[in-house]
Amino acid sequence: MNRFYRTPLDDKAASVRLDGDEAHHALRVLRLKAGDEATLMDGNGLRLRCRIASAQNSSLEFVVLEKHIAPQIG
């Protein structure tokens, strides 16, 4: 499954928009489309398993399927 970095992520959000370089890579290099799944991560332990709801020229809209929050150590 493809993974993308996006900050900030909201653990209560039902949907997430991905823009910029990450969206360009997803759309133009990986050729992802509506219905494909990916994981979005924020670098702070939050991972969202998502499905692409819509893909535009320079952005993707994801629907959140699952949320995983890694426990903070220290």
C-alpha positions as CSV (number, residue, x, y, z in Angstrom):
1,M,0.0,0.0,0.0
2,N,1.3,3.5,-0.8
3,R,2.1,5.8,2.0
4,F,2.1,9.6,2.1
5,Y,3.2,12.2,4.6
6,R,0.8,15.0,5.5
7,T,0.8,17.3,8.4
8,P,-1.2,18.2,10.3
9,L,-3.6,15.2,10.4
10,D,-6.7,15.2,12.6
11,D,-7.5,11.9,14.2
12,K,-11.2,12.9,14.3
13,A,-11.5,13.8,10.6
14,A,-13.6,11.7,8.3
15,S,-11.9,12.9,5.2
16,V,-8.4,14.3,4.3
17,R,-7.3,16.4,1.3
18,L,-3.8,15.8,-0.2
19,D,-2.2,18.6,-2.2
20,G,1.2,19.7,-3.5
21,D,4.2,17.4,-4.2
22,E,2.6,14.4,-2.5
23,A,-0.6,14.7,-4.6
24,H,1.5,15.2,-7.8
25,H,3.5,12.0,-7.0
26,A,0.3,10.0,-6.3
27,L,-1.5,11.2,-9.5
28,R,1.3,11.5,-12.0
29,V,3.9,9.0,-10.9
30,L,1.9,6.3,-9.2
31,R,-1.2,7.0,-11.3
32,L,-3.6,6.5,-8.3
33,K,-7.3,7.0,-9.0
34,A,-10.6,7.1,-7.2
35,G,-11.1,3.8,-5.3
36,D,-7.4,3.1,-4.6
37,E,-6.3,2.9,-1.0
38,A,-3.3,4.5,0.7
39,T,-2.0,5.3,4.2
40,L,-1.5,8.9,5.3
41,M,1.0,9.5,8.1
42,D,1.9,12.7,10.1
43,G,5.2,11.7,11.6
44,N,3.8,11.8,15.1
45,G,2.4,8.3,15.3
46,L,-1.0,8.9,13.6
47,R,-1.7,6.7,10.5
48,L,-4.9,6.8,8.5
49,R,-5.8,4.0,6.1
50,C,-7.8,5.8,3.4
51,R,-9.6,5.3,0.1
52,I,-9.4,7.9,-2.6
53,A,-12.9,9.5,-3.0
54,S,-11.9,11.9,-5.8
55,A,-8.8,12.7,-7.8
56,Q,-8.4,16.2,-9.4
57,N,-5.6,17.7,-11.4
58,S,-3.5,18.6,-8.4
59,S,-5.3,17.2,-5.3
60,L,-6.8,14.0,-3.9
61,E,-9.7,13.7,-1.5
62,F,-9.5,10.7,0.8
63,V,-12.2,9.0,3.0
64,V,-10.7,7.7,6.3
65,L,-11.3,4.0,6.7
66,E,-9.2,3.2,9.8
67,K,-7.2,5.2,12.3
68,H,-4.1,4.0,14.2
69,I,-2.3,6.0,16.8
70,A,1.1,4.7,18.0
71,P,1.8,5.1,21.7
72,Q,4.3,7.8,22.5
73,I,7.4,6.5,24.2
74,G,9.3,8.6,26.7
